[in-house]
Amino acid sequence: MEQAFVFVGLLVCLLCLLKCVRLSQYLLLSFWKVLPRSFLRSMGQWAVITGAGDGIGKAYAFEALGNRHHGIGCKIGLSILNSDLANLGAECLRMLDSRTNYLHLDVMDGHFVPNITFGHPVVESLRKQLGQDPFFDMHMMASRPEQWVKPMAVAGANQYTFHLEAIENPGALIKDIRENGMKVGLTIKPGTTVEYLAPWANQIDMALVMTVEPGFGSQKFMEDMMPKVHWLRTQFPTLDIEVDGGVGPDTVQKCAEAGAVPS
């Protein structure tokens, strides 16, 4: 009889503990959602990590990294690639409500990569629906990125990220992007040596290290790309570094340790 009472007592304690954990998670999420964006953006220098998937999970990862690095946080950009495209506006609002810092828009032209996604008309529609506040980072997986600079700028893009492998004269394209009022991002595929990006690093706002092959979603994170991130961080300490592909709560810490979050 005494053993039965002890068992019941332990079970009650366990249930109470689980309830407290669930309540604390709810309170933490509620607190996160009411934090003003101006506060989140005032945390100092930022690096950039992007990935598709659950926005709430990315928000928790952002918070954990911000604490780990004593106030120097990372921006979390959620890719819309895996969204329900029939409800894209609502999906973007859901991502913004989860405290993402910006939206990562993957543009595929069917030439540079096999798949086709969307172009500047969709960007224009999203800008009209979401307003001027959200930051649109355009990942241009296009064989002629110079062709879409002005249309994307007019549509409301904030940052234009193009592939080094797709252009013969990066300097001219960088100049054109800036003249059209956008920030400049430069990215490389997994098979491209990171040193090829170095001559342009002081002319761009962000370097993007791909941790999957561009053109397809839901790929596995390539951890062997992290030395590229580390090299960029050591060579260009103030440069924003974006890591794109397979990034989630289970891999975001590896990105931080490699240098995607400034030390």
Secondary structure, DSSP 8 states (H G I E B T S, - for coil): -HHHHHHHHHHHHHHHHHHHHHHHHHHHHHHHHHS-HHHHTTSSS-EEEEE-S-HHHHHHHHHHHHHHTTT--EEEEEESTTS-GGGHHHHHHHHHHTT-SEEEEEEEBSSSSS-B---HHHHHHHHHHH-SSS-EEEEEE-S-GGGGHHHHHHHT-SEEEEEGGG-S-HHHHHHHHHHTT-EEEEEE-TTS-GGGGGGGGGG-SEEEEESS-TT-SS----GGGHHHHHHHHHH-TTSEEEEESS-STTTHHHHIIIIIS--
